[in-house]
Amino acid sequence: MLAAIPSTAWFERAARGLNAQAFGAVPEFSDRLAASLWHLGGLQGLAIPAWLGAWALWSVAFFALALVLRGLRARISDRVFHRLSRAAVLFFFGMALAGIVRSILSWRNPARDPRLWLPTAEAELLADHQAITFVSPSAMVPATLAGIASVMPRTEAESAMKTVSGWRATLRDIGWNAVFLSGSATEISTLLDHLMVAPDWRLASVEPTGWVFLRESGPDVPLPKPEAVQLGNARKTALALSALSARFEAMHTIPSAREAIERALALDPDSWAVHVQAASFAASRKRWLDVIGQSREALRLNAHSPQARMLLALGLLESGSIRQAVEAAESATQAAPRDPSTHLLLARAHRVARDFSSEINTLKHLLALLEKLHQPTAITLTYLGQAYAETGNAQASKKSYREALATGQLTPTDARSVQEALKIIESRSNYQTVGSDPAP
């Protein structure tokens, strides 16, 4: 069924067309076209190629159908021909109408409200300060569309954010005076924690779409009150509060995070996205029965949510339902095959179940994925070394440990732990197994 709504690819193209330097690419014709359409009409402008493509496909299908009916005309009776023609035309236009209805419903989806994903307020704040801005990598597309120019290309920003010391060193070389952060907790948590306590940075804005920090003295901005969040619609307001709860949770301001998510649930108890955030908040408080309940409710409302599947697997694992946890983690990896965190959780579930062969296979798959995504592999190699040790495979265990050390990505403490594990293996002439290490 065809629906004419902007795809993720067209948002990326529009951002590249607006600021190719931020993406380290030479803009192509499609990028420049997408940027022009964005200037022309924003979301509606980017939908134009989707509408044209959808109707082009329907036109080709209609033409092909007409040719088929014409070929059958001489081989069947008039009565059968007219019945087939009517059925085919009704089917064709019924499917076309379904595509139109689906498009309309997609446009009416509250999550498509730009206020929920486009950092317009942050862009205005940064423009007022004439800021030179560092943008977190996964926020590069919405930031660019909102008019926030990144001081660094996305790949260089990814490299800079690997460690706080590396980020600080790059800061000394380039000298930006503002930071816009948004994205997954895995990506931004270390830098966010640093900026929250750094004396030379102050928090200037907290919105559902992200954080702004300015390099200047002064007090942090007061946190927004959940009751003050109003988007003119209960469902949209609930989604904004859910996103704001995630921001508060990342900042470790638990009372505000709880207040925001409770208000979101009260406003829209039928939103799967709100239940996912409720499950995430419960996980941060280690309330595993609540995690299971909220994630199952999210899956009832949206059976395809990979976040809900992953949170369900985590809740089951932590509450001791190991077999169910493995099944849920496998389901999460199927729903999000390119998300490393789902594979890591599955490996952990296999380890707790003491199915080390499956753990090894999962970790190998995760390593291949991390290499393809150009992400660090040292910790995964360490877990793989532990898994091989549990099976008594000394050679494979030593190889994995040595590869982990060779990456240079381990902290001094982790590196010492790996070196000690290597010494234990090498000191045992009749090596069979190594005692159980902490699960990944």
N, C-alpha and C positions, 0 to 999 in steps of 0.2 A: 504494500500500500504506500503510495507516494505522498509525501507531505512537503510543502514548500516553506521551510524555516532555515535560517542561517546555520550552517554547520560550523563545528569548531575550527575546521581548516580555513574557513573564510574569515573568522576573527583573527587567526594567526596571520593570514595574508594581509589583512587590513593593517595590523600592527607593523608588519615588515614594511609595507608601503609607506606608512607614516614615519617610521624611524628604522631604516634598514641597519644602521650602525649598531643599534641595541641588540640585534639578532645576528650580527656578524655575517650578513648576507648581502648580495647584490640584488636589489629589487627586480623581480620579473614583471612582465606585463600584467599578470593576474594580481600581483601585489599592488601595483599602481591602480589597477581597476578597483580592487577592494577598498583601497584608501579613499578613492574618489566617491565610491558608493557610501562609505561611512560618513564622509563629509556631507554627502547629499541628504542622507536620511537616517543615519545611525543604524539601528537594528532593521528597520524597514528597508533601508537602502541595501544592506547586505543580503536581504532576502530576495532581491531581484534575480540574481543568478539561479537561486533555487527554484523560483517560480518558472523562469524560462526553461530550466532543465526539465522540470516536472512536466510542463505542457509540451515540450519537444518530444519527450518519451511517450506521452499519451497520444500525440499526433502520429508518431511512427507506428505505435501499436494499432491505432485506428486504421491507418492506411494498410498495414499488413492484414488486419482482419477483413477489410474490404476486398483485398486481393484473394484471400482464401475463399470468401463467399462467392466471388465472381468465378473462381475455378470450379466451385461445386455446382454452379447454376445449371450447367448442361447435364449434370449427372444425377440430379434428384428431382423429384416432382415439385411443382410450384408450391403446393401446400407445405411440404417439408421445408422448402427453401425459405418461405416467408416466416415460418415458425423459428427456424434457425437464425434468421436475420434479426427478428425481434428479440430473441433471447440474447444474441450476441451484443446487440446495441444496448439493451437494458443492463447486461452485465458490465459492459464497458463504461457506460455513464454512471452506473452504480459505484464502480471502483473509483472513478474520477471524483464523484461526489464524496466518497469516503475519504479520499485524500484531502479534499478541501476542508471537510469537517475536522479531520485530524490536525490540519494546519491551524484552523481557528482555535481549537482546543489548546494547541501548543502555545499559540500567541497569548492565550488567556491564562496560561500557567503562571501563578504568582512568582515563581522562582525566576522568571524572565525579566522581572522589574529591574531596570538598570541600577536602582538604588541599592540592590542587594549584592551586586558584584562589580559595579563600576566605581572606582574611587574618586568621584567628582569633588567631594568636599575636601579630600586630601590634596587634590590637584590645585584647588583654589588657595589652600593654606600655603602650599609650597611656592606657588606663583607670587603670593603676597610677600614672602620672605626672599624672593629671587634666589631660591635654593639651588645648589648643586647636589643632586640626589642620587644616593645609592639605592637601587631597587632589588629586592630579593628575586631570584631567577624565576620562580613559578608565578610571580606577580607581574612579570614583564608585559604580558599581553594586555590585561586590563589597565595597567598603569599607562601604557603607551596610548591606548584608545582614549583614556581620560585626559591625556595631555601632559603626563609626567615623563620627562626625558631622563633616561637612565644615564649616569655618568660612565657606566661600564657595560660592555656587551654581556649577554646572558652567560656565555661559557666562562668568561673571566670572573663574573660574579659568583658562579658556582665554585670556582677554584678558590676565590678569596674567602668564602664562607666555610671552608672545611674546618678551620680552626680560628679562634679569636685572635691569636697572635698573628696569624697570616692576614686576617682582615685588618688588624691594626697596622701591620706593615704596609699593606696596600693603601690604607687611609693616609699614612704619612707621605707616600709617593704621589697620590692624586689629590687629596685634600678636599673631599666633599664635606658639606656642612649639614646634610639632612639624610635621613634614612626612611624609606617606605618599606615596611615588612608586611607580607601576607603569604599565605600558602600553608603547606602541611607542617605539623609540629616537628616532624623529623628534620625538616629543612631549616626551620627558623628558631628552634627552641634555644640552642646554645647562644646564638647572637642576641636573641631577645632577652635572655636572662642576664647577659653581660650589659646590655644597654640600660636595663632597668636599674642597675646599681652603679653604672659608670658615672663619675662626678662631672665629666665634661659633656654629657648628653642629658637632655631632659625630654620627657614624654610630652609631646605637643598635641596628640590627637589619638583617640581610640574610637574606631567605628566598626560596624559589622564587616566592613571591607578590609580593615587592616589597621596598622599603627604608623604614626609619624613620630620620629625623633629628630630634634634639632640640636646641633652642636653649639650650645650656649648655656649660660648659667640661668638659674631661676627654678621655681617650683614646677613639679609635674602638673599637667592639666588634671582637674578633677575627673574621676571616672563618670561616664554618663549613667544616669539613673534609669533602670529598666522601665519604670512607669512613664518616663518621658519619651520613650520610643513610640512613635506613631507614624504609620505609613498610609493611613486612611482606609485600611482594609485589615480585618482580623488575621487572615491567612498570611498576608505579606508582613504584617507586624510580627507575627509568630516566627516567621523565617528570619527576620532581622534580629529578633531577640535570641533565637537559637544560635545564630552566628556570633552575636555579641557574647553569649555565654561561653562559646569556645574561646573567644579572645580573653575573657576574664580567667577562664580555666588555665590558659597558657601563661597568664601573668601570676598564677597562684593566688588570685583573689577569690577564694572559694565562696564566701557569702554572696558576693555579687553574681558569680556564675550560677549559684543555686537559685537565687531570686529570678534571674533572667530566664532560666530554662523552665522553672515552675510556672512563670507567667506565660511563656510560650505554649506550654502544654494546656494551660487553661484556655488560651485563646483559640488553639486549633489542635484538639486531641486526635484529629484524623490525618495529621501530616507525618508521613514516614520520616522525613528529614529531621523533624523536631524530635521524634523518638530516637533516632540515631544519636543525636547530640545528647539526649537524656541518658542513653546507654553509655556514651563516652564519659559523661560527667560521673556517672555511677562507677565506672571502671577506675577513674582517677581517685575515687574514694574507697576503692576495693569493696564495693557493695555488689558482690557477684550475682546474687539472686535478682537484684534490680537490673543488672546488666542483661541477664538472660531474659527477664520479662520485657524490658524495653526493646531489646533487639528482636525478639520474637514478634512484638507488636509492629515494629517497623517492617519486618518481613511479611506480615499479614497484609500490610498496606502496599508494599512494594517488594515482591518476591525476588527481584533482580538486584537489590542493593548489595554491592560487595562489602560496604562498610558494616552493614547490619550483620551479614554473614560472619565477618571477621570478629566483630564484637561478641556475637553469640558463641563462636568457637573459644574465644578468650574466657568468657564467663563460665562455660562448661568445663574448660580445662582447669581453671582456678578453683572451681567448686568440686572437682574430683570426678566428673563424668567423662572419663578419658576416651572411651570408645566414641561417644557422641561428639566429643571435641574434635577428634580426628576426622570424623565425617563432615562436621561443619567447616573445619579448616580446609579440607579438600574442596568443598563447595565454594569457599571463598577464593581459592586459587583459580578455580574454573571461571568464576565471575570476574576476576581481576588478574589475568595471567601475567601482566607486566608490572604488577605491584610487588616489589621485593618483600614488603612487610607480611604479606599473606603467606608467601613461601617460608619465611622465617618462622612464622607462627606454626605452620604445618610441621616443619622440622622439629620444633620444640614439642609439639603434641606427640610425634612419633618417638621422641626421646623419652618423654614421660611414660609412654606405653612400652618402653624398652624394645621398640622395633627399630634397631639400629641400622639394619639394611635399608629400610624405607627412609630413615633419617638421612643416610648417606646419599641416596638417590635424589632426595629433595634438595639437599645442600649443593649437590653438583649442578642441578638445574638452576638453583639460585645464583651460583657463581657465574654461570654462563649468562644469565640475565643481567647481573651487575656489570660484567665486562661489556656487554652490549650497550648498557646505559651509561658507561664510563663512571661508575660509582665505586667507592672503596670496597675492597674484597677481604681485607685482613681479618676482620672479626669472623666472617663466614669461614675462612680458611682455618681459623682456630677451632671453631665448632666442628668442622670436618675432621680435624686432627683428633678431637675428643671422641667423635663417633667411631673413627677407625680404631682408636685405642680400645674402645669397648668391645669391638669384635675380635681383638687380638691381632690386628694387622699392623705390626710395628713399622714396617717399611712405609706403608701408605700414610700412617700417622705422622712419622718423622718428616716425610715429604711435605705434607700439608702445613705442619708447624714451621718448617724452614721457609716455605713460600710466604707464610704470613709475616715472618720476620723480615723477609727480603723486600716486602712492599714499602717498609718504612712508615706505615700508617698506624702502627700500634702506639699507644701511650707507653711511657716508661714502665708503669706498673704492669700493664698487659704483656709487654715484651718480656719482663722478668718472669712472669707466670709461664709463658710459653717456653722460655729457656729452661726453667725448672722441670717442666713436663718432658722436654727433650732429654734432660739428664737422667730422669727416672727411667725412661724407655731404654736409653743407651746403656744404663748400668745393669740391666736385667738380661743376662745371657739367654735365659729360657723364657723370654717375655711372652706373656699370654694376654693379660688385660691390665688396664690402669684403672684405679678407683674412679668412681663416678664423679665427674666435674659438674659444676653448676650448669643447668640447662640454659640454652640460648634464650 
